[in-house]
Amino acid sequence: MRIRVRCRRRGRIGSRLPHGKATERQRLGITGAFGYIYRMIDIEKVSQIAGDAAKANLGSQNVLRVESEPTTDWEGDEALSLLIVIAPGVAESANDNAFLNILAQISDRLLDAGEERFPFVHYATEEELADVDSP
């Protein structure tokens, strides 16, 4: 059984086993204080994880691409900015839980992969992106 905990100082969510039982990552020595995993995965892997979660919930035909880039949060800590480009009409036709499930799955999968940066997830269609880019 895993427990999600929020670190008050950093506002990050980590994953620990109850009663001090060590995870495999802890046994391998790749964790920091309080059992939190301190490493970052490459940006292509972040995009793949986000894309897989989005496609599982919206359908692969409705997710056109995923763009990821490093950013900082409001406290100046490292974070991730994820842009999921979806097909037109998906936002209106998908059920509300689909987008919540995507967010939860991205967060969980990134934590499981050892990623500690918080993911800020944004959605847009190609048309909306073209409107932003045009003067």
C-alpha positions as CSV (number, residue, x, y, z in Angstrom):
1,M,0.0,0.0,0.0
2,R,1.4,3.4,-1.0
3,I,0.6,6.7,0.7
4,R,0.8,10.1,-0.9
5,V,2.2,12.8,1.3
6,R,2.6,16.5,0.8
7,C,5.8,18.1,2.1
8,R,4.8,21.4,3.7
9,R,8.1,23.2,3.0
10,R,8.1,22.5,-0.7
11,G,4.5,21.7,-1.4
12,R,5.6,18.6,-3.3
13,I,3.8,15.3,-3.3
14,G,6.0,12.2,-2.6
15,S,5.4,8.5,-2.3
16,R,6.3,6.4,0.7
17,L,5.4,3.1,2.1
18,P,3.7,3.0,5.5
19,H,5.5,2.0,8.7
20,G,9.0,2.8,7.3
21,K,9.1,-0.1,4.8
22,A,11.6,0.7,2.1
23,T,10.7,0.9,-1.6
24,E,13.0,-0.6,-4.2
25,R,14.3,2.9,-5.0
26,Q,15.2,3.4,-1.3
27,R,17.0,0.1,-1.2
28,L,19.0,1.1,-4.2
29,G,20.0,4.3,-2.5
30,I,18.4,6.8,-5.0
31,T,16.2,8.7,-2.5
32,G,16.7,11.7,-0.4
33,A,15.5,12.7,3.0
34,F,12.2,11.3,4.2
35,G,12.2,8.8,1.3
36,Y,11.6,11.3,-1.4
37,I,13.2,10.5,-4.8
38,Y,15.5,13.2,-6.0
39,R,16.2,12.9,-9.7
40,M,14.8,14.3,-12.9
41,I,13.9,12.3,-16.0
42,D,14.6,13.7,-19.5
43,I,12.0,15.9,-21.2
44,E,11.3,13.3,-23.9
45,K,10.3,10.7,-21.3
46,V,8.1,13.3,-19.6
47,S,6.3,14.0,-22.9
48,Q,5.8,10.2,-23.4
49,I,4.4,9.7,-20.0
50,A,2.0,12.7,-20.4
51,G,1.0,11.5,-23.9
52,D,0.3,7.9,-22.7
53,A,-2.0,9.2,-19.9
54,A,-3.8,11.6,-22.3
55,K,-4.3,9.0,-25.0
56,A,-5.6,6.4,-22.4
57,N,-8.3,8.8,-21.3
58,L,-9.2,10.8,-24.5
59,G,-8.3,8.2,-27.2
60,S,-5.2,8.2,-29.3
61,Q,-6.9,9.9,-32.3
62,N,-7.8,12.9,-30.1
63,V,-4.3,13.6,-28.8
64,L,-2.3,15.2,-31.5
65,R,1.0,15.8,-29.6
66,V,2.5,16.7,-26.3
67,E,5.1,19.4,-25.7
68,S,7.1,19.6,-22.5
69,E,9.5,22.1,-21.2
70,P,11.2,22.9,-17.9
71,T,9.8,26.0,-16.1
72,T,9.7,27.3,-12.5
73,D,6.8,27.6,-10.1
74,W,5.7,30.6,-8.1
75,E,8.3,29.9,-5.5
76,G,11.1,29.7,-8.0
77,D,11.4,25.8,-7.8
78,E,11.9,23.8,-10.9
79,A,8.7,22.6,-12.5
80,L,7.3,21.2,-15.8
81,S,5.1,22.9,-18.3
82,L,3.1,20.3,-20.3
83,L,1.0,21.3,-23.3
84,I,-1.4,18.6,-24.6
85,V,-2.6,19.5,-28.1
86,I,-6.0,17.9,-28.7
87,A,-8.3,17.6,-31.7
88,P,-11.1,20.1,-32.1
89,G,-14.3,19.3,-30.1
90,V,-12.6,17.0,-27.7
91,A,-12.9,19.4,-24.7
92,E,-16.7,19.6,-25.3
93,S,-17.3,15.9,-25.9
94,A,-15.0,14.3,-23.3
95,N,-16.4,13.7,-19.8
96,D,-15.1,16.0,-17.0
97,N,-13.4,13.1,-15.2
98,A,-11.2,12.4,-18.2
99,F,-9.2,15.6,-17.6
100,L,-9.0,14.9,-13.9
101,N,-7.8,11.4,-14.6
102,I,-5.2,12.6,-17.0
103,L,-3.8,15.0,-14.4
104,A,-3.8,12.3,-11.6
105,Q,-2.2,9.8,-13.9
106,I,0.5,12.1,-15.1
107,S,1.4,13.1,-11.5
108,D,1.4,9.5,-10.4
109,R,3.5,8.2,-13.3
110,L,6.0,11.0,-13.1
111,L,6.5,10.3,-9.3
112,D,6.8,6.6,-10.1
113,A,9.5,7.4,-12.7
114,G,11.4,9.5,-10.1
115,E,10.4,12.9,-11.3
116,E,10.1,15.5,-8.5
117,R,9.1,18.6,-10.5
118,F,5.5,19.6,-10.4
119,P,3.6,19.3,-13.7
120,F,1.6,22.2,-14.9
121,V,-0.7,20.7,-17.6
122,H,-2.4,22.9,-20.3
123,Y,-4.7,21.9,-23.2
124,A,-5.1,23.6,-26.5
125,T,-6.2,22.8,-30.1
126,E,-4.1,23.7,-33.1
127,E,-6.6,26.5,-33.9
128,E,-6.1,28.0,-30.5
129,L,-2.4,27.8,-30.8
130,A,-2.5,29.5,-34.2
131,D,-4.7,32.3,-32.7
132,V,-2.1,32.9,-30.0
133,D,0.8,33.0,-32.4
134,S,-0.9,35.4,-34.9
135,P,-0.4,39.1,-34.4
